[in-house]
Amino acid sequence: MDKLICIIVEDELPAAEELKYILSQNDSIYVEKMARDGESGIKIIKDIHPQAVFMDINMPVKNGIELAKEVKEFDNDIDVIFITAYEEHAIEAFEVNALDYVLKPFDEKRIYITIERLLDKWKNVNTEEKLPDIINEIMNKIDKAENSTKKIPCEKNGKIILVDLKDIYFCYIRGEKTYVKTKDDSYLVGCTLCQIEKKTKFFRAHRSYLVNIDNIKELYSWFNGTYKLVMDDVEKSELPISRNNVKKLKELFGI
């Protein structure tokens, strides 16, 4: 894979320069250009067609949420990573299929996690396009043989791997693809969250997340009646729970 082309859209120049420096430490990443507002940002994006865009949310002319929607309409395969000092936009961010949500001030180790996610996705893009139908077919065959799903067929580096339900922490949507998250890895699957939900007892925490409640570590109040789940995976992934599903989860836990 050639270098992954990125754009930074950030109205605060010191923050933009710091992020560019951190990203540039990785030989597989190249920051092509930077923009100071959403309007100029979308023009650069349409001109350069990068693989990823790091963008602030609170910006003049066009904010980051508006920009992300426009980017996804232009090309849904472009990954959006939000960089912001505020947590309150996280649900909106994931509703526009953001790959990540990174808080300021920047933590280099946290940025490196984002870079790894980007590189892992893009180096396997060709494989990901070929296997979903095969995976879905395998899943249907397993269901017929066992009467109930015990394993989910997944793809990783061109190989089909059968993952036990107990080893799945949550399932999620990125772009138009569905993934399952284990303790320390993520895998592409060839079916939708709705299909997985019907075949398992996983809890629908959010329209983009399906959770194995056996692998929840913590639950805490977030804002405006919403909650967040902290999973017991290596990254201690934090997942939003939509308002409509908070009551259902509390009932499951008897709280």
Buried (B, 14 or more C-beta within 10 A) or exposed (E): EEEBBBBBBBBBEEBBEBBBEBBEEBEEBBBBBBBBBBBBBBEBBEEEBBBBBBBBBEBEBBBBBBBBBBBBEEEEEBBBBBBBEEEEBBBBBBBBBBBBBBBBEBEEEEBBEBBEBBBEBBEBEEBBEEBBEEBBEBBBEBEEEEEEBBBBBBBBEEEBBEBEBEBBBBBBBBBEBBBBBBEEBBBBBBBBBEBBBEBBEBBBBBBBBBBBBEBBEEBEEBEEEBBBBBBBBEEEBBBBBBEEBBEEBEEEEEE
